């Protein structure tokens, strides 16, 4: 497996504050890897270390086979990036800003500017000064700058920030297309699990500077809690029946019965049959998966405060 | 070299599309035109009388009307003091804006040496400063000619031009460290504050008689055209500039960039 990104015990401290520690990541070429964490978890610091903008206190990072060092020219010809809020030269137009970005990548063809303008839906704003752009269009310009030189690796910090729902879907399609058709690797950070779950092949969850968990789409599905919710005309009788059958249920405040035992949740038809045989047939029976956001918050241990 | 020319194109484009060239040109014109106005008022007592306070101040400038040599010396001093602030502003803007505007990050992970990016900024800011000095000087010359100052000769003009040119070079040299201060301070406040401090200290050390060893006093002393400076003074000014450039380069290359 060729790796686009590899970090070994990567860490960054600012005085007594640990921004990132013991981060060992492996991102394969051609995959979309989502880096998930709350604000201040260390996502941006990691991306800046991967881009050689800040020096790690410990460990090392390798990007596209080149060891990342501050001030080096390699491997940036093949890397596009968007870090935090996109900024542009306000006195220049969208086209001029992209021309500046193109000249910062010697070898990028002149036609790339117009191609990116069209691809990111910026044609109507091409000759408008960027100081007047909406946040969403500024984000599109930031993405256009990242894509301009046809990079093999994209490092995107919260790429959906500021985009409207249509824009989010559009960018998601664009990233999937780049990955599938051109083999581009995408390393993206986000704080919204539901967003990245639709896109990423693998997700790394970072909290307080540490990588808590790395999992693929199946693992994500597997790790989420599932529960069986049951309602009957006589809830008390249903509760007693289930308890007597060794399938204890909890009574939720809205009167619904909740069963969380994995074996029980896997066979809801057994529960339906049991209740029907006892004369309290279910009027509502549903297997519900834990919401992604709840799973994420449970994992980082702050669901109580933030949910 | 190709990288450097591309970076110079970028810096020139950014500068020309901003309002800064107009602001700095207006600032540059105010100095020679203001002095020409005061000289004009001083040489016309009837106007001076009507202007009251302005007229009284203009009388202090009367010495400048005595001859071209003194007028040209005044031009040099204008560049040493007023030019210093203008050039500082230019260097602070060219370097500091990348931090305040948040655009620095777009220049860091690119296949162009950071040294080329920094050098291009220095080249453009220095050329811009030199152009402003030329604007100040040419405006002063035209105003002097229109006022018909006495003792004009090719030798006087050549000597005056040379003094102004060297003063400009010295000012640019001692302004280079302010690019470093703008980078370390990540904006405009630190370098502009230090520029005011440098000028105040320059005045103080000149009074104490140590001006020849203080880099920010050297241009002003050179403009006075007297024997205030030794060769070491010029070396100090050039080394100050070189240290400013090197420090800026190292900062851009190796410092953590969080903006």
Interface residues (C-beta under 8 A of the other chain):
Chain A: X48 X51 X52 X53 X54 X55 X70 X71 X73 X74 X76 X77 X79 X81 X83 X84 X85 X87 X88 X89 X90 X91 X92 X96 X99 X100 X101 X103 X104 X105 X106 X145
Chain B: X2 X3 X6 X7 X9 X10 X13 X14 X17 X18 X19 X101 X102 X103 X105 X106 X107 X108 X109 X110 X111 X112 X113 X114 X252 X253 X254 X256 X257 X258
